Amino acid sequence: MRGSRPRSPPTRNPAARLHHPLCPATPANAGIHPVARGNPGPIVALSSTIYNFDIELADVDRGVYEALALRVACHPSETHEYLLTRVLAYCLEFTEGISFGKGLSEPEEPALTVRDLTGALQLWVEVGAPDARRLHKASRESPRVVIYTHKDPILLVRQLAGERIHRAEAIALYAIDRALLESLGSRLERRMAFSLSVTHAHLYVTLDGETLSGAVERHTLAAR
């Protein structure tokens, strides 16, 4: 009987090896600042583009003053206006425990969340034009739900009117000035530094010696 030849170890497919991609970082007291304590954030798809934002936040309305250093993953299908709305929403809701979701790569997740020290969900933030099913789910899972939109808020309110949404009247809808978003979008770079002041629901963004401004309008959803 012939002796069998020893088998060679299987050849690995180099393409099958995945490297850990970059993760969006968040500020120090929110678990996402590069020098911060806390969790590293979600894993980002390899096809995402990373944008770096250094933001000096002065939110006079809420008494929040913070230096933020954010690395934000932008999905290939994400528009600049959507990306900037996510970043501004982060600033306007900044508090302990805030973090970005996985974005459009995980469409069932919120754009932003705030969790307390026990991990319990305190805030669910949607960006854009979420449908009624999504808002119904969010309102059942989180004590507070907020929408930040870069689209026509009146049209969104009309589309959601009469739909089955849990505690619809408690959901706040904030529309960020579209001219401001367009101006920021035209200046968008992979690395940006600017200051953001918030006074009486008005945003003032100063970058490269120029100040852009726009309002944040609040709307409410009608109860069914």
C-alpha positions as CSV (number, residue, x, y, z in Angstrom):
1,M,0.0,0.0,0.0
2,R,1.4,3.4,-1.0
3,G,1.9,6.1,1.6
4,S,-0.3,9.1,1.1
5,R,1.3,12.5,0.5
6,P,0.8,15.0,3.2
7,R,-1.6,17.7,2.3
8,S,-0.4,21.3,1.9
9,P,-2.2,23.9,4.0
10,P,-5.0,25.6,2.2
11,T,-4.1,28.8,0.4
12,R,-5.8,31.8,1.8
13,N,-7.5,34.3,-0.5
14,P,-5.9,37.6,0.2
15,A,-9.1,39.4,-0.9
16,A,-10.9,37.6,1.9
17,R,-8.8,39.3,4.6
18,L,-10.6,42.3,6.0
19,H,-8.8,45.1,7.9
20,H,-10.5,47.0,10.6
21,P,-11.7,50.2,8.9
22,L,-11.6,53.7,10.5
23,C,-14.3,54.4,13.0
24,P,-16.0,57.8,13.6
25,A,-14.7,59.4,16.8
26,T,-16.6,61.5,19.2
27,P,-15.8,64.2,21.8
28,A,-14.3,63.6,25.1
29,N,-17.3,63.6,27.4
30,A,-19.4,61.8,24.8
31,G,-17.2,58.8,24.3
32,I,-16.1,59.8,20.8
33,H,-13.3,62.3,21.2
34,P,-9.8,61.1,20.1
35,V,-8.5,61.8,23.5
36,A,-11.6,60.7,25.2
37,R,-12.7,58.0,27.5
38,G,-15.3,55.7,26.2
39,N,-16.2,53.5,23.3
40,P,-14.5,53.7,19.9
41,G,-17.8,53.9,17.9
42,P,-19.1,51.7,15.2
43,I,-17.1,50.0,12.4
44,V,-17.4,51.9,9.1
45,A,-17.7,50.3,5.7
46,L,-14.5,50.2,3.6
47,S,-16.2,52.2,0.9
48,S,-17.1,55.1,3.2
49,T,-15.3,58.4,3.0
50,I,-14.0,59.8,6.3
51,Y,-14.4,63.5,7.0
52,N,-12.7,65.3,9.9
53,F,-14.3,68.2,11.7
54,D,-12.7,70.4,14.3
55,I,-15.6,72.4,15.8
56,E,-15.6,75.1,18.5
57,L,-19.1,74.9,19.8
58,A,-20.7,77.8,21.7
59,D,-24.4,76.9,22.2
60,V,-25.7,79.9,24.1
61,D,-29.2,78.6,24.0
62,R,-28.3,75.5,26.0
63,G,-25.2,76.8,27.8
64,V,-22.9,74.2,26.1
65,Y,-19.3,75.2,25.2
66,E,-17.1,72.4,23.8
67,A,-14.2,71.7,21.5
68,L,-15.2,68.8,19.3
69,A,-13.0,66.7,17.1
70,L,-15.1,64.4,14.9
71,R,-14.3,61.8,12.4
72,V,-17.4,61.1,10.5
73,A,-18.0,58.3,7.9
74,C,-19.9,59.3,4.8
75,H,-21.7,56.5,2.9
76,P,-21.3,56.6,-0.9
77,S,-25.0,57.3,-1.3
78,E,-25.0,60.1,1.3
79,T,-25.3,63.7,0.0
80,H,-23.2,66.5,1.5
81,E,-26.4,68.1,2.8
82,Y,-27.3,64.9,4.7
83,L,-23.7,64.6,6.1
84,L,-23.7,68.2,7.3
85,T,-27.1,67.9,8.8
86,R,-25.9,64.9,10.8
87,V,-22.8,66.9,12.0
88,L,-24.9,69.9,13.0
89,A,-27.5,67.7,14.7
90,Y,-24.6,66.2,16.7
91,C,-23.6,69.7,17.8
92,L,-27.1,70.8,18.6
93,E,-27.8,67.7,20.7
94,F,-24.3,67.4,22.2
95,T,-24.3,66.0,25.7
96,E,-22.8,63.2,27.7
97,G,-23.4,59.8,26.0
98,I,-24.0,61.0,22.5
99,S,-22.7,59.0,19.5
100,F,-23.2,58.6,15.8
101,G,-25.0,55.6,14.4
102,K,-23.6,53.6,11.5
103,G,-25.3,55.9,9.0
104,L,-26.8,54.7,5.7
105,S,-24.7,51.5,5.9
106,E,-27.2,50.4,8.6
107,P,-30.5,52.0,7.6
108,E,-32.4,50.6,10.5
109,E,-30.3,52.4,13.1
110,P,-30.8,56.0,14.2
111,A,-28.5,58.7,12.9
112,L,-27.6,59.6,16.5
113,T,-28.3,58.3,19.9
114,V,-27.8,59.4,23.5
115,R,-27.5,56.7,26.2
116,D,-27.1,57.1,29.9
117,L,-24.4,55.5,32.0
118,T,-26.4,52.3,32.2
119,G,-26.7,52.1,28.4
120,A,-30.4,52.9,28.4
121,L,-31.5,54.8,25.3
122,Q,-32.5,58.4,26.1
123,L,-32.6,60.1,22.6
124,W,-33.2,58.8,19.1
125,V,-32.2,61.3,16.3
126,E,-33.4,60.9,12.7
127,V,-32.0,62.9,9.8
128,G,-33.7,63.7,6.6
129,A,-37.2,62.4,5.9
130,P,-38.0,59.3,7.9
131,D,-41.2,57.4,7.3
132,A,-44.0,56.8,9.7
133,R,-43.0,53.2,10.4
134,R,-39.5,54.3,11.5
135,L,-40.8,57.1,13.7
136,H,-43.3,54.8,15.3
137,K,-40.6,52.3,16.2
138,A,-38.3,55.1,17.4
139,S,-41.0,56.6,19.7
140,R,-41.7,53.3,21.2
141,E,-38.1,52.6,22.0
142,S,-36.8,56.0,23.1
143,P,-38.3,58.5,25.6
144,R,-37.3,61.4,23.2
145,V,-37.3,61.4,19.4
146,V,-36.0,64.3,17.3
147,I,-35.8,64.8,13.5
148,Y,-33.3,67.1,11.9
149,T,-34.1,67.7,8.2
150,H,-32.4,69.3,5.2
151,K,-35.6,68.9,3.2
152,D,-38.9,70.8,3.1
153,P,-40.3,70.5,6.6
154,I,-43.9,71.4,5.6
155,L,-43.9,68.6,3.0
156,L,-42.6,66.2,5.6
157,V,-45.3,67.1,8.1
158,R,-47.9,66.7,5.4
159,Q,-46.6,63.3,4.4
160,L,-46.7,62.1,8.0
161,A,-50.1,63.6,8.9
162,G,-52.7,60.9,9.8
163,E,-50.1,58.1,9.9
164,R,-49.8,55.8,12.9
165,I,-46.9,57.1,15.0
166,H,-46.6,56.5,18.7
167,R,-46.6,59.8,20.6
168,A,-46.4,61.8,17.3
169,E,-47.1,65.1,19.1
170,A,-44.0,64.7,21.2
171,I,-41.6,64.3,18.2
172,A,-39.8,67.6,17.4
173,L,-38.9,68.3,13.8
174,Y,-36.0,70.8,13.2
175,A,-35.4,72.2,9.8
176,I,-31.9,73.6,9.2
177,D,-31.7,76.5,6.8
178,R,-31.1,74.9,3.3
179,A,-29.1,77.9,2.1
180,L,-26.7,77.5,5.0
181,L,-26.3,73.8,4.2
182,E,-25.6,74.6,0.5
183,S,-23.0,77.2,1.4
184,L,-21.3,74.7,3.8
185,G,-21.5,72.0,1.2
186,S,-19.7,74.1,-1.4
187,R,-16.9,74.5,1.1
188,L,-16.8,70.9,2.3
189,E,-13.4,69.3,2.6
190,R,-12.1,66.1,4.0
191,R,-10.7,68.1,6.9
192,M,-12.6,71.2,8.1
193,A,-12.2,73.5,11.1
194,F,-14.9,76.0,12.0
195,S,-16.7,77.6,15.0
196,L,-20.4,77.2,15.5
197,S,-22.4,79.6,17.7
198,V,-26.1,79.0,18.5
199,T,-28.2,81.9,19.7
200,H,-32.0,82.1,19.7
201,A,-32.2,79.1,17.4
202,H,-29.9,80.8,14.8
203,L,-26.7,79.2,13.7
204,Y,-23.5,81.2,13.0
205,V,-20.7,79.2,11.3
206,T,-17.3,80.9,11.0
207,L,-14.7,79.4,8.8
208,D,-11.7,80.9,7.0
209,G,-12.6,84.3,8.3
210,E,-16.1,84.2,6.8
211,T,-19.4,83.8,8.8
212,L,-22.4,81.9,7.4
213,S,-25.7,82.0,9.2
214,G,-29.1,80.4,9.1
215,A,-32.1,79.6,11.3
216,V,-33.2,76.3,12.8
217,E,-37.0,76.2,12.6
218,R,-39.0,73.9,14.9
219,H,-42.1,72.1,13.7
220,T,-44.4,69.5,15.3
221,L,-46.1,66.5,13.9
222,A,-49.8,66.4,14.2
223,A,-51.3,63.7,16.4
224,R,-53.4,61.1,14.6
